[in-house]
Amino acid sequence: MDTVTTENSVGKTWGGDNEPMGASYGKLMMWFFIVSDALTFSGFLAAYGFSRFKFIETWPLADEVFTHVPFMHGVSAPMYYVAFMTFILIFSSVTMVLAVDAGHQLNKKKVTIYLFLTIVGGLIFVGSQAWEWKNFIKGEYGAVETTGGSLLQFVDKEGHRVALADFAATLPVEREQLARNKGKWFMEEASLPTYTVAEVQAGFKSHPDILVRTETITAEKKKTVLSRSESELRLNQATLVVEGANLTRNEYGSKLFADFFFFITGFHGFHVLSGVVINIIIFFNVLLGTYEKRKSYEMVEKVGLYWHFVDLVWVFVFTVFYLV
């Protein structure tokens, strides 16, 4: 039997004031935004995966990079604080679900409580990410870069990392930072490292128990440690002391790792911060009774969709940066 589409039915479907699949215009637009943003993150993570696969032999080991925990200086606790951050963000997604459910029941008090907890969770996550960035930029051990661009780190005979401050000598050498008004063609350089290459080389010679470790990863997922004689030969090729990480180079391994870390985690952190700001606005609207007067807390539900999306994206970011 053929279905006859009348002019009235067409007008009813496309004439406006309709909610296809029971979703309002605002919800549909939020879903469109989420899909487009998901494609953007997918492109970034795919680029990260391709770069990591291409430079897999020199890619930093997450267990050696993300080892810091607040108020526990010097204690190596790989991934502990990142796991805490992840738990906080996922827990904030639970409180957002409870806020949306309370909104469906028109329970202003519960919406206020759960939305407040969501905001607190978001602020803790953003603050933790900023703290992690600070440690990543500052660095902990330091390394040197050779003429060919290879990175050399330092370990003791047991394979434990050794910081430059633990062995570098202090030589009577005056250094002057290159500024735009002192260099050719208005060149300038970043802040000077704590030690010079000569000081690192001199300190290395006076500490026979220290070895050089290259950035090349073995089949056992450990970086290659050179013998003492090989270490001395490689260290003679050093041209630059590297401390911490920036967009140009980093002490952890492949330069691209820091670029992707800053860009992808920064982009996600911006999403979380934006979500916190929006949640704060919605929170004050709830206190003022705006949605109580409308008899609808749909705005809480719409921002909840965005918040769940941000949490889901972090699961993928956490997986590719910290676990894989």
Summary of the structure (lengths in Angstrom):
residues: 324
radius of gyration: 26.7
end to end distance: 55.9
largest distance: 96.7
contacts: 913
relative contact order: 0.16
helix: 59%
strand: 8%
